[in-house]
Amino acid sequence: MSDPVHNTTAGFHEGELVVQRHAGVAKDAARLSDMLAPAQLRGGVMRFLAERTFAAITARDTTGMLWISPLTGPPGFLRVTSPATLDVRTLPAEGDPLHHLPTDQPVGLIVVEFAARRRLRINGTLSHTGSGALRIAVEQAYGNCPQYIQHRRLEPAPGAPSGAEPVRHGSTLTQDDLDLIRRSDTFLIGTTHPARGNDASHRGGPAGFVRAEDGGLWWPDYRGNNMFNTLGNLEADPTAALLFCDFTTGRTLHLSGRAALEWPQPGAPGDDDRTGRRVHLAPQQLVAGRLLPLRADTVTAAPDNPPLTDQPSAR
């Protein structure tokens, strides 16, 4: 029997429709609604998954808190076992907030190949955990455009053993946390909907596109595919989780809190892509450690990154 709170009805939900109408793109988005139809993991999707080494999963911990966590492994750790079943041959690392991951809950997965600037979004239900692996009953799977993905080639870290450094739990951002946020050009975001379940997505931009101030953080929303899956979820439920990764050191920062979509005047300072949209997150809990076993020594900025508009050189 399927999870009763995870409605797989195709099409956009009410939150997505509200944001699409406010942004004036409802007709454009309607042309993409077929992408949300029930998934079939075949052909190119199956091959793409088999070759990947990095993903991130959105789920709730044993207390019900929402988090998004990295999943990594050698090529083949993501294995399609049927057109609607994905086996993940790893678990979130020890110390990760989702290390003890409850089953029978909706999950979202974002699979990213930074070197090729490709990503695939998967939504479904976590049907099994055990023996160092997860099984996801897949309900949706669709690609997103390459926009704002910075080019990196991730390789296994030469590595300190797992648990070599303590993992910090808290509710207040430290200076180290703020520094990581402010120099990041990439983060992953997890959101949720009361009927459709959890979702995982990617955000990228020039280093500094996420602004941290007054104990919270915010970022401008850039132009995309006009579906507004993430913002639509936030319209329906403000619960959100963010994951920042330092790809040179393996340091990670997990945040869980409440987010709000704001509609400032288009072109205001910080509205880098002039969309008149930004998201503000108030963190409630955080987990900081060195939990990413992959590294990338170099990065090439995505060609579509808009310039920052609230820096002294931009005025």
C-alpha positions in Angstrom: 0.0 0.0 0.0 1.3 3.4 -0.8 2.1 6.1 1.8 -1.3 7.7 2.5 0.2 11.2 2.8 2.1 11.0 -0.5 -0.3 11.8 -3.3 1.2 11.0 -6.7 -1.5 12.8 -8.7 0.2 14.3 -11.8 0.2 18.0 -12.5 1.1 21.0 -10.4 -0.2 21.4 -6.9 -1.8 24.6 -5.5 1.5 26.1 -4.2 3.2 25.8 -7.6 0.2 27.3 -9.3 0.1 30.3 -7.0 3.8 31.1 -7.6 3.4 30.5 -11.4 0.5 33.0 -11.5 2.3 35.6 -9.4 5.4 35.3 -11.6 3.2 35.6 -14.8 4.4 32.3 -16.3 1.4 30.0 -15.7 0.9 29.3 -19.5 4.6 28.5 -20.0 4.6 26.2 -17.0 1.5 24.3 -18.1 3.4 23.1 -21.2 5.8 21.2 -18.8 3.2 19.5 -16.6 3.7 16.2 -18.4 7.2 16.0 -16.8 5.4 15.2 -13.5 3.8 12.1 -14.8 4.6 8.7 -13.2 8.3 7.8 -13.7 9.8 5.1 -15.9 13.5 4.6 -15.2 14.7 3.3 -18.5 17.2 4.0 -21.3 19.2 7.2 -20.8 18.0 7.8 -17.3 19.1 4.4 -16.2 22.6 4.9 -17.7 22.9 8.4 -16.2 22.2 7.0 -12.7 24.6 4.1 -13.1 27.5 6.4 -13.8 27.0 8.9 -11.0 28.9 9.4 -7.7 27.0 12.2 -6.0 23.4 12.7 -4.9 21.5 14.3 -2.1 18.4 13.1 -0.3 15.6 15.0 1.4 13.9 13.2 4.3 12.9 13.5 7.9 14.9 12.3 10.8 13.5 10.2 13.7 12.2 13.4 15.4 10.4 14.6 12.2 12.9 17.3 11.4 13.5 17.8 7.6 17.1 17.6 6.3 18.9 17.2 3.0 22.1 15.0 3.1 24.7 13.9 0.6 24.9 10.3 -0.7 28.1 9.3 -2.4 29.7 6.2 -3.8 31.5 4.7 -6.8 29.7 4.5 -10.2 27.0 1.9 -9.8 26.0 2.9 -6.2 22.7 4.1 -7.8 21.1 1.0 -9.4 17.8 0.8 -11.2 16.2 -2.5 -10.3 12.9 -1.9 -12.1 11.3 1.0 -14.0 10.0 2.3 -10.7 12.6 1.1 -8.2 16.0 2.7 -7.3 18.5 1.0 -5.0 21.0 3.3 -3.3 24.0 1.3 -2.1 25.0 3.6 0.7 23.6 5.4 3.7 24.1 9.0 4.9 27.4 9.1 6.8 27.7 8.5 10.5 27.1 11.9 12.2 24.8 13.0 9.4 21.3 14.0 10.7 19.8 11.4 8.4 22.2 8.6 9.3 19.3 6.8 11.1 16.8 7.3 8.3 13.2 6.1 9.0 11.5 4.1 6.3 8.0 4.4 4.9 8.3 8.2 4.3 8.4 10.3 1.2 11.8 11.3 0.0 13.3 13.5 -2.7 16.6 12.8 -4.5 18.7 15.2 -6.7 21.5 13.5 -8.7 24.1 15.8 -10.0 27.0 15.4 -12.4 28.9 18.7 -11.9 31.5 18.0 -14.6 28.8 17.6 -17.3 26.4 20.1 -15.7 23.6 17.7 -15.6 21.0 16.9 -12.9 18.1 14.5 -12.4 15.3 14.9 -9.9 13.6 11.9 -8.3 10.7 11.8 -5.9 9.2 8.8 -4.3 8.9 6.7 -1.1 11.7 5.2 1.0 10.4 1.6 1.1 13.4 -0.1 2.7 16.7 0.6 4.6 19.2 -2.0 5.7 22.6 -3.6 5.1 24.0 -0.2 4.2 21.5 0.5 1.4 18.2 2.3 0.7 15.4 1.4 -1.7 13.2 4.1 -3.2 9.8 3.4 -4.9 10.1 6.1 -7.6 7.0 8.1 -8.5 8.6 11.0 -10.5 11.9 11.4 -12.3 12.8 14.3 -14.6 15.8 16.3 -15.7 16.4 19.9 -15.0 18.4 22.3 -17.2 22.2 22.9 -16.7 21.7 26.5 -15.5 23.9 27.7 -12.6 25.8 24.3 -12.2 29.4 25.1 -11.6 31.8 22.8 -13.4 33.7 20.5 -10.9 35.2 17.1 -11.2 34.6 15.2 -7.9 37.1 12.6 -6.9 37.2 10.4 -3.8 39.1 12.1 -0.9 42.4 10.7 0.1 40.8 10.6 3.4 40.7 10.8 7.1 38.7 8.0 8.5 35.0 8.6 9.1 34.4 10.2 12.5 37.9 11.6 12.7 36.5 15.1 13.5 33.6 15.8 15.9 30.2 16.8 14.4 28.7 19.9 15.9 25.0 20.2 16.6 23.4 23.6 17.4 21.0 26.3 16.5 23.2 29.3 16.0 25.5 30.0 13.0 29.1 30.4 14.0 31.6 32.6 12.1 32.9 29.5 10.3 29.4 28.6 9.2 28.9 32.2 7.9 32.2 32.1 6.1 31.2 28.8 4.4 27.8 30.2 3.3 29.3 33.4 2.0 31.9 31.7 -0.2 29.6 29.0 -1.5 28.6 28.9 -5.2 26.3 25.9 -4.7 23.9 24.5 -2.2 21.2 21.8 -2.2 17.7 22.6 -0.9 15.0 20.2 0.5 11.4 21.2 0.7 8.1 19.4 1.4 4.4 19.4 0.5 1.7 17.9 2.8 0.3 15.7 0.0 3.1 15.4 -2.5 5.9 14.6 -0.2 9.6 15.7 -0.1 11.7 17.2 -2.9 15.4 17.9 -3.4 16.8 20.6 -5.7 20.0 22.4 -6.6 20.8 26.1 -6.4 24.0 27.7 -7.8 25.4 31.2 -8.6 28.5 33.2 -8.1 30.3 32.9 -4.8 28.4 35.2 -2.4 25.0 34.8 -4.0 23.7 33.5 -0.6 23.7 36.4 1.8 24.0 35.7 5.5 22.9 38.3 8.0 20.9 38.8 11.3 21.1 35.1 12.1 19.5 34.0 8.9 20.3 33.9 5.2 18.6 34.8 1.9 19.3 34.4 -1.8 17.8 35.7 -5.0 15.7 33.3 -7.1 17.1 33.1 -10.7 15.2 32.4 -13.9 14.6 28.7 -14.5 12.1 26.4 -16.1 9.0 28.2 -14.5 7.7 25.1 -12.8 8.6 26.4 -9.4 8.6 23.1 -7.6 10.7 24.4 -4.7 9.0 27.7 -4.3 5.6 26.1 -4.7 6.4 23.8 -1.9 7.4 26.7 0.3 4.2 28.5 -0.6 2.3 25.4 0.8 4.7 24.6 3.7 7.6 26.8 4.9 9.7 23.8 6.2 13.1 23.8 4.4 16.5 22.2 4.7 19.8 23.4 3.1 23.1 21.6 2.6 26.3 23.5 1.9 29.5 21.6 0.9 33.1 22.8 0.8 34.3 20.7 -2.1 37.9 21.5 -1.3 37.9 20.3 2.3 34.8 18.1 2.6 33.3 20.3 5.2 29.5 20.2 5.3 26.8 22.4 6.9 23.2 21.1 7.2 20.5 23.6 8.1 16.9 22.9 8.9 14.3 25.7 9.5 11.6 27.8 7.9 11.8 29.6 4.7 9.6 32.3 3.1 9.3 33.4 -0.5 9.5 37.2 -0.8 8.7 39.5 -3.7 10.9 42.6 -3.6 10.9 45.3 -6.2 12.6 43.8 -9.4 16.1 45.2 -9.7 16.5 46.0 -6.0 20.0 45.5 -4.6 20.6 41.8 -4.4 18.0 40.9 -7.0 20.8 39.7 -9.2 18.7 38.2 -12.0 16.0 40.9 -11.8 13.2 38.4 -11.1 11.7 40.2 -8.1 11.9 37.0 -6.1 14.1 35.9 -3.1 13.9 33.3 -0.4 14.7 34.0 3.3 15.6 31.1 5.6 15.5 31.2 9.4 17.6 28.2 10.6 16.3 26.3 13.6 18.8 23.5 13.8 22.2 22.9 12.3 24.7 20.1 11.9 28.3 20.9 10.9 31.1 18.5 10.2 33.4 17.1 7.6 31.1 14.5 6.1 31.7 14.8 2.3 34.2 12.1 1.1 34.6 13.7 -2.3 36.9 16.6 -3.3 37.3 18.9 -6.3 40.5 21.0 -6.6 39.2 23.4 -9.3 35.9 25.0 -10.3 34.8 26.8 -13.4 31.8 29.1 -12.9 28.6 28.4 -14.8 28.4 30.8 -17.8 24.9 31.9 -16.9 25.7 33.1 -13.4 24.3 36.6 -13.0 26.7 39.1 -11.4 26.1 40.2 -7.8 24.2 43.5 -7.7 24.7 44.5 -4.0 28.5 44.6 -4.0 30.5 47.9 -4.0 31.9 47.1 -7.5 28.4 46.6 -8.9 27.2 50.1 -7.9 
